[in-house]
Amino acid sequence: MVTLKNLGKSYGDQVLFEDASLQINQGDRFTLVGANGSGKSTLLRILVGQEEADHGEILLRRGFTAGYLPQENAPVSAAAVLETSLSDSEDHDPRTEARAKAILMGLGFKTADFDRRVDTLSGGWAMRAAMARLLLTAPDLLLLDEPTNHLDIDALFWLQRFLQTYPGAVFVISHERGFINAVSKAVVALQDRTLKVYHGDYERYLAERAAEKERKVAAWKRQQDEIADMEDFIARNRVRFSTASRAQSMIKRLEKLERLELPAEEKAVKIRFPQPVRTGVRVLALNKACKSYGDLKVYENIDLELERGWKIALVGHNGAGKSTLLKLLAGEIAPDRGERTLGFDVRVGYFSQHREGRLDPEKTVLQEAQSVNRLNGDLFTRTVLGTFLFPGDTVFKKTAVLSGGEKSRLALVKLLLDPPNVLLLDEPTTHLDMTSVDALIDALKEFEGTICCISHDLYFLNALADHVAHVENGKVTWYPGNYEYFKHRQARWHEENPQAVDLPPSEEKLPPGRAAKSSAKDAKLSAKRRAKIEEEVLTLHERLEALATQLGDPELYSDYAKVQALGTEMEQVQARLQEAEQELSGS
């Protein structure tokens, strides 16, 4: 269907790729990966004719069609959302319109949004409208550059299912491992200025890359030993008359030897951000909070409490109110009724993808990063900026010329260079590559404050979260553990309650050592009995922490029986903990 033969592309002295070849056939599912700046987006633009290769050729099947979705900055117009989705379709019959509506709803639009003008939408929703238009046209080859950047979890899952059954070929750039594994049959690596196909999922690609590197290092070492032996022979024998001719022959062999190169060491970036001031145990609470938008009631008398050190994933369906809840916690919006309470010495930091007006357009990237209240050295600041995709001289760009994604990354850098002790993050991994996501995860794991985040990157959520707060129908249900454990508990509960329409019961995990609430009924327990129960409560909390840690390991979920056993034990521990705490409170 499409054949790339010996493509080459350079910008000045920077060679992106040379002699890059690839065959794309009907039904292929490829994910293109490579280091930031290696030329992935450039390759997609060459495939659709928006740029030209310096050399090589692209052979296309007769009648072939391709559709391209850029990473950001989709064209916007005064047309309505539904009209935009239909604009590239030849037929506007009822069947096509129904399919357009189904795609739009899959991407998160509501029927009330169909008549909204695209130029009134945020950049992320405008990108969704552009994606709907592309998916509806169903070209032979879909070229998608980071398509999940502007999606929530529901829309991401819908897109995964759509692409899995797509009749044409799919060639996608993505940094999200779960999405890659769900959609792709092979990984195409843009490395060493060429393209190489690795069949299988992303983990297999990593394993094969590691094995290749080991083989190359071993071959290099063998050649170095051989060279050392040859040089030693030459040094010992070139002055002897009897062996001089052999030495000269060895010199010629050595000169003609094609020397292997040691594979470049891939730097694993490790950043430890400054640690914040320690807070009290209870850091942030909503008490009887209510929030409505017109006639839409989002929350009614909601009570919510965050505690020091929790790392919380806020999940729920599109429109459930996750972003509203995060804004209420951040103080970005006020509740209609009820109150928001901060704990002792708490300083809250809120990150949103939409950062209009938050950066000084006259400052450079480096100056903006250094404008935080904490004094950080140039080397550290530039290292952090490099990790978040501002390498080299790009730190001297004015913020006025940055793209939306670059502004978002710079805002995240500023927040992390002077972190508050409560971080509220809305989609922090958008516009980051895999290396940057890994660095962010490592830094946030070591962060001693409290984190509450919304993300569609399940790899990020599973690696970071030790609590999941599920938002649905104006309620919040707590689960200990990461997103995988939350999904396991949801699936199990719905299997056991197939007719239920209510939410699963809360599995809220209290932090270790929380003192039982005092009451006048305390006297009903003897001092000896109270001491024994308090000791048991501490032990139960410690066991819950240990179980949550085990359930936070993604590798565990290859053994369903073990997951089931740990989940059952956790239920038993929680039941006993509730009994013990009720006894302490005298109820």
N, C-alpha and C positions, 0 to 999 in steps of 0.2 A: 504493500500500500504506500509506504514512504520509505525511501532509502537515502540515508546520509552517507556521503562518500568523501572522506578525507577533508572535512571542513576545517578551516582555520580562521581565527579572528583575533586581532590585536588592537589595542588602543595605544598608540605610541610604542613605548618600550615594553608595555605590559602585554604579554601573550596569554590570552585566555585559554585557547585550545588550538591544537594543530593536529591534522590527520585524525580528526574525530569521525568515527563511522558508527552507524546504527541502522538496524532494520526494524520498522514498526509495522506489524501486521494487524489485520482485523481481529478485534477482541483482545489485543494486548493491553495489559495494565502495568504501566511503568511509573515508578517514582524516581525523579531526578534529584540526586543529593550531591553535595559538594560544599567546600568551605565558602564562607561569605566572600563575595567578590570574585568567585572562580568563573563566573560567566553563565550561570544557570538561566537567569531571566533573559540574557542576551540570546542564548540558544533558542528559546521559545519564540522570541521576536523574529529571529532569522527564519524559523520554520513557517511563520505566517507572512513573511515578506515585509515586515516593518523595518528590518535591518538587513544588510547584505553581508555575507561572509567574504573574507579576503580571498579565499580560494576554496576549492572543492565544489561539489555539486549536490543538489537535492533532486531526487527522481520521484515523481508522483504518479500514482495510478490515474488513468484518464477518468475525469469526472469527480476526482477526489475533492472533498470539502473539509476544511479545518475551522475550528472556532477557538478563540483565545480570550481568556479572562486575565487581565493584568492583576498585579498584587494590590494596587490601590488606584485611586483617582479615575474611577469609571466616569464616562461622560454623562452629564445630567441634562435634563431638559424640563420644559414646563408640562410635558406629557404626564398623564396619570400612570400609576404603577402598573395596572393591568394593560393599559395601552402600550406602555413601554415593553412589557414582556412579549407582546404580540407583534411588535414592530418589525421583526426580521422574519416572521412567518408568512409564507405565501398564502395560506388559507386562513380565513378568519371565521370559519364555520363554528357552530355551537360545540362540536367535539373538540376542536383546537382550543377554543376559549375555556372549556371545562378543564382541559389538560393544563392550560396556563394557570388557572386558579389553583389546581392541585399542587403544582410546583411552587407557586407563591406561598401557599399555606404550609407546605413542607419546609420552606425556608424561613418560616416564622411570621409571615404576614397574616393579618386577620382580614376578614371580608370587608371590614370598615376601612381598611387601608387601600383597597383596590382603586379608589377614585382620588387618592391623595397625589398631589404633584410630586414628581421625583425630586425637583429642586428644593422642596421643603423638607426633605429627609436628611438625616445625618449621613456622613460619608459611608458608614458601615451599612446602613440600610439601602443606600443608593447602590452599593456593590452587590447586595443581595438581589436587587431588581435587575441589575445587569447580568447576574448569574442566571436568574430565571429566564431571561430572554435567550441566553446562550443555550441553556439546557433544552428549551422548547424547540429550538431549530434542529437539534440532534445531528450535528455534523459527524463525518466519518471519524474525525480525530478531535478529541477535546484536549485543549492545552490550558491547564489551570495553574496559575502561579499563586501559591499559598491561599487556596480557596477557603480554608477554615478560619482565617484571621478574623473575620467579622461575624462568625456564627456562634451561637450558644450550643450547649450540649445536645438539645433536641434537634436543632437544625443540622448539627454535625452528624448525628446518627442517621437522620433522613438522607443526607447527601451520601453517606457511606452506602446505604441500601440502594440508592438510585444508581450510583456508579458501579456497584457490584453486578447489576443486571443490565447495564448500558450496552446496547448492541455494537457500538463502534469501539474504537481504541481510546484509551485514556493515558495521557502523559502529564503527570502532575508534579509540581514542586511542593514539598511540604516538610515541616520540621516536627510534625506530631507523629510519634511512633505508633500509637494506637491506630490512627487514621491510615498510616502507610500500610500497616499489617492487614487492616480490614479491606483495603481497596486494591493493593498492588499484588501482582504475581512475581514481580522482579524489581530489583533496585538497579538503576543506572547511575553509576558513580562518575562524576566529572572530576577526575583526579589525574595528576601528572600530565595535564594538558590534553587528555584524551578521554574517551568514553569506554566504560567497561560494564558489562551486564552481569549481575549476580542474581540468579534465580532463587526465589524463596522470600522469606520475610526479612525485616530489618535486622533482627538478631542474627539470622544466618549470614547476612551481609557482613555484619561486624565480626563474626567468627571467622569468615573466609578472609576478610581483610587482615585480621590478626595472624592467621595462619600464613598468608602470603608474606607478611612482614617478617615472620620468623624464618621462613625459607630464604628470603632475600638476605637477611642478616647472616644466616648460616653460610650461604654461598659467598657472601662478601668476606666473612672470616676465613673460609677455606682459601679463597683467592689471596687474601693478605698473607696467609701462611705460605702459600706457594710462591708469592712474590719475594717474601723474606728469604726463602730457601734459595731462590734463583740469584738474588742479590748477594747472598752469602757465598754461593758457589763462584760467582763472578769475581768477588773481592779476593777470594783465596786462590783463584786459578788464572787470572788474566795476565799475571806477570811471569808465570811459568811457561817455558817454551813448549813443554810436552802437552800442556792442557790449554794453551792460549787459544787455539782454534775452537775448541769446545766452548770456552768462555765467550768468544766473539759470537758464536752461534746462539748462545744463551742470551746475549745482549740483544740480538735481533729479535728473538722470541719475546723478550720482555718489552721491546719497543712496539711490537705488533699486537701485544695483548690488549684486548678490549676490557678496560677496567670497569668493574662493577661499582655502582654508587651505593653508599649506605643509605637506606630509606630515611627520609626526613623525619625527625622526631616530632610527633604531633603533641603540641603542648597542651597539657591538661590545666586549664585556668582554675586557680583556686583563690577565692577572695574571702576575706573575713572583714565584714563591715563593722564599724564602731558599734559597741554595745550601748543600749540606752540605760537611763536611770531606772532602777528597780522600783516597781510599783507595789501596792498592797495586793492581797489575794484577789479581791474583786475589783476588776478594772473598769468595767463599763456595763450599764444596765439600762433597759427600757422597762418602764413601769406603767402598765395599763395604757400603752401607747395606741393611738388610733390614727389612721391615715387614709384619706380618700382623695380621689381625683374626680371632681364632679360627682356623678352618681355612682361611680365605681368605688366600692369600698374594698381597700386592699388589706388593711389590718384593723381589727377591733379588739381593744383591750389586751394587746399582746404583752407578755412578760418575757424578758430575755436577759440573760446574764452571761458575761464573758469573764473568764478568770485568767490570772497570770500564767503565761507559758502555753496556753492552748494554741493549737494551730488548726484552724477550722476551715473546712471547705463548705461553702454555702451553695447548695444545689437545689434544683427544682425546674419544673417545666418553664418554657418561654412564657413570660407574662405572669408568672407566679408571684413576683414581687421581690426578687432577690436584690436587684439594684436599688430598689426603694428601701429595703431593709438596711443595706449597706450605707446608704445616704443618711438614714435616720441615725444609725450608730455613729456615723462620722460627724453628725451635726450639720451636714450640708443642707438638709431640709429639716424643718421642725414638725413634730407630730401635731395633729389637729387637737388632740387631747392627750393627757398623760404626760410623762416626763422622761427625759434622758438624764442619767446620773453617771458622773465620772468618779472613779475611785481615787485613792490617795496618790498624788504625784503623777497622774496620768496625762500623757500628751499623745493626742491622736493624729495620725497621718493618713490621708486618704488619697488613693491613686485611681484616677479615672482615665480611660483612653481619650477622652475629650478634654484637651488642655488649652483651649483657646484663651488667649490673654494672660497665660501664666508665665510666659517667657519674655525676656526683654529682647526685642528685635535688633537692638544695636549691639548686643553682646555676642561674642563668639561662643561656641559650644563649651570651650574650656573655661572661659570667664563665667558663664552661667553655672557650670558645675562647681566652680570655686566660690560662688556667691552664697553658699549655705553658711549657717552660723558656726559650724565646726571647722577648725583649721585642719585641712588635709594637705599633705605635700603634693607637689606637682607630679611626681612619679606615680604615687598611689592613685591620684585622680585620673591620670592619663591611662593607667592600667585598667581601672574600672571602665572608663569610657571605651577603651579598646575592646573589652569584653562585651560591652553592649553595642558593638558594631560602629564605633567611631575611631577607626585606626588612624595612625600617622597624622598627616596634616589636616585631616577632616575636622580635627578639634578646633581649627582656626576659621571654620565656616561661620558666618553670621546665622543666628537662629532664625532670622527672617526668611532665609532661603531653604530651610529644612522642610522635608515632606512631613505629612501627618504622622507617619510611622516614626520618623526620626525625632520629632517633637515628643512623641509618647515615650520613646526610649530615654530621651534626655530628662524628662520629668521623673521617670523611675530612678534614674541615676541620682538625681538631686535628693530624692526621698531617702535613698539608701546610704548616701554619703553623710547624712545627718539624721539617722532614723529616730522617730519617736518610739515610745515603748508600746504603742498599739498601732499595728499596720493594718489598714483596711484596703484591700487591693482588688480592683475590678479588671479582670483579664490582663494580668501583668506580663504574660508570655507572648502576647500578640506582637508581631514584628521581630521576634527574637529567633535566632537559629538554634540548633540543638546544643552547640557548645555553650552558648549564652544561657539557655534554659538550665543546663546542668550546673553552671556556675551559680545561677540564681537559687536553684534548689539547695545547693550545698551551703550557701550563705544564709538562707532563711532557716535551714535546719539548725544552724548554730546561733541564730538570733534568740536572745533570751527573753524577749518581750512576747506579746500576744499578736497572733496573726489571724485575720479572717479574710478569706479570698473567694472570689468567683472566678472560675476558669473553665473553658471548654477543653483544655489540654488534660486528658485523663492521666497521662504519664506524670505530669506535674502534680496533680491532686493526690495520686497514689503515693508518690515519693514524699510528699510534704505533710499531708493532713494526718492528725491523730484524732480528730473529731469530724463528723459530718453533720451539718444542720440542714435538714430537708424542709424546704418551704413549699407548702401546698395549701390552698384554700384558706389563706390567712393564718395558718398555724405553722409552728416549727417543731419538728421531731428530731431528737438528738440520737446519734449513733456513735459509739466509740469505734476507733479504727479509721481506715482510709476508705476511698470510694469503692474499691472492690468489695470490701466487707459490707458496705451499705447496700450495694447491688445484690449481694448474696442474701442478706437479711430480707430485703424487699421481695426477692423472688421466692424465698422460702415462706414468708408470711402469706403471700398471695396464693401459693400452692395450697397452703393449709386453710385459707379463707377465700375460696374462689368466688363466692357471691358477695363478698364484703365491698362496700363502697367507701368506708371510713379509712382513715390513715392507720398504719400499723402503730401499736403502742410505743410510746417514747422509750428509748434505751439510754436516757441521759446518764452519763457517767460523772459522778462527783469527783473532784480532785482529791488526791491523797491527803489524809490528815484533816479534812474539814471537820470542824467540831460540830457535834449534834446540837440542835437548837435547844436552848435551856427553856424550861417551863416550870410552873409550880408543881407539876406532877413528878419532878425529878426525885422527890423525897420517897416515892413509892419503891424505888430501887435501893437496895443496900449499897454501901460504899464498895464492898468487895465485888458484888455482882456488876455494878456500874463499871468498875475498873476492868473487869474481865471482858465485858461487852465492848468497851472502848478499844481494848487491845485487839479484839476480834475484828472490829470495824477497820482499824488500820491495816490489819493483815489482808482483809478482803479488798480494800482499796489497792494495796500493792499487787495483789493477784490480778485485779482488773487491769492495772497498768501493764503488767506482764503479758496478759492475753491480748490487749489492744496492740502492743508492740508486735507480737507474733502475727496478728491478723493484718498488720500494716505492711507485711512483706509480700510484694506481688508474686514472688516465686511460689508461695504457699498454695496458690489457687490452681496449680496443676494437680494437687492431691485433694479431691473433693471430700473424701472421707475425713481427712484431717481437719479441713475447714469446718465440716459439720460437727466434729467432736469438740473443737475449740469453741464454736458458737454455742453448743449445748452447755459446755462448762461455764461460759460467760453468763448465760441465762440463769444457771443455778447460783452462781456467785452473786449476781445482781439481786436475785430473789431473797437470798439469805441476808444480803446487805440491807435490803429494805426492811426485812423483819427486825434486824438488830437495831437499826436507826429508829424504827417505830417504838421498839422497847425502850430505847434511851429517852425518847421524847415522852414516854408514858402513854402513848396512844394504843 
